[in-house]
Amino acid sequence: MPMYFLQAKSVFTVLMILQSASVSAHPPGLSSLDISIQTTDVVVKITFALQDIEAFTPMDSDLDAEVTDAEREAAKPAIARLLASQLRINIDGKDYQPAQPGQMSFDDQNNALVTLVYPEVPQQQLLVQSAFLAQLPSGHQQYLTVRTANGVTLAEKMLGKTDDQLNLTLAGSNQPSAGAPTWLGAFADFFKLGIEHILTGYDHLLFLFALLAVTHSFGPALKIITFFTIAHSITLACAGLNIIELPSSFVEPVIAVTIIYVAMENVIRGDHPRGRQWLTFGFGLIHGFGFAGVLREMGISSGETGILLPLLSFNLGIETGQIAVAALVLPIIWWINNNLLIADKLLKGCSLSVCLMGTYWLLERTILS
């Protein structure tokens, strides 16, 4: 079999994997658990995406495929009971239950927020176990923070199905003893989360693939990657610091539009479209808001290092994953683009496939949502 057929097959295989790996570009799988040790009690705030818990507490009571405001309100007690029952709080060797039913609310990011109050304060040890993670998909992660009443971080940890608990030993006055988790552990957790997010963010990857599909060498590819990095880093920081906020109902459809536009530009203009780096910068600003949605879903906005540590490490993780993907596909793209017999047809074929996927996501995020 001629070598160029093998190369072409490789590109199509990568593209099809990206398209078929998930029905949704951003599958659910993030939540947060924020624990504050007050003077006389322990306050726990739990945040889950509604799509992660609706299978356990159905809200569509009349089964008409639409959840009304009244149905959401009616589901609040059941959601609060569910999350409270799945959380274990052990203080100084004794399990405690909330002093009263959890306070339940919804935010504008389609998340469920439950606040629980436990009538005791740990002096020596605090054990937290999020048993609900065992019932969720294996990729689900929950960011746990433990703080004092004045906001000093005692512990931070990313929980998962196989590691769903934190055992914090205190040395008195609610201070952690030697060996407690540090900022370095949180940095590593968010760095890993950034890598996982870009590798499972199929819309972002297809956008990057469509941008790079017209390059022939290192220079133009470096420009595109650099401009994309700068752009989404700007808006990721602005959104993370709450300087600029855009609703996900706007951002996600527009991301799909950027994919469609770049793919169609590849088809219509073909090779070497001018100003591709400026197009990348403009569209990259929109993708940055999409990345920021991950930190918003987890309620990451406070702590000893504030939003800055998660923001920095998460962004570095995104860049690392992005560079790894580019390093994998660029040699194949360049080889094909320098073979005139197949370059044009393959570019248009792949771009049309990307365009179709972008169109599907656009419909899914607007008409079908």
HELIX and SHEET records of a PDB file:
HELIX    1   1 MET A    3  SER A   20  1                                  18    
HELIX    2   2 LEU A   50  ILE A   53  1                                   4    
HELIX    3   3 ASP A   69  SER A   85  1                                  17    
HELIX    4   4 ALA A  131  GLN A  135  5                                   5    
HELIX    5   5 TRP A  183  THR A  200  1                                  18    
HELIX    6   6 TYR A  202  LEU A  212  1                                  11    
HELIX    7   7 PHE A  218  GLY A  240  1                                  23    
HELIX    8   8 SER A  248  ARG A  269  1                                  22    
HELIX    9   9 ARG A  276  GLU A  297  1                                  22    
HELIX   10  10 LEU A  308  ASN A  337  1                                  30    
HELIX   11  11 LEU A  340  ARG A  365  1                                  26    
SHEET    1   A 6 GLN A 103  PHE A 106  0                                        
SHEET    2   A 6 ASN A 111  TYR A 118 -1                                        
SHEET    3   A 6 VAL A  42  ALA A  49 -1                                        
SHEET    4   A 6 LEU A  30  ILE A  37 -1                                        
SHEET    5   A 6 GLN A 141  THR A 148  1                                        
SHEET    6   A 6 THR A 153  LEU A 159 -1                                        
SHEET    1   B 4 LYS A  94  TYR A  96  0                                        
SHEET    2   B 4 LEU A  87  ILE A  91 -1                                        
SHEET    3   B 4 GLN A 125  SER A 130 -1                                        
SHEET    4   B 4 GLN A 165  THR A 169 -1                                        
END                                                                             
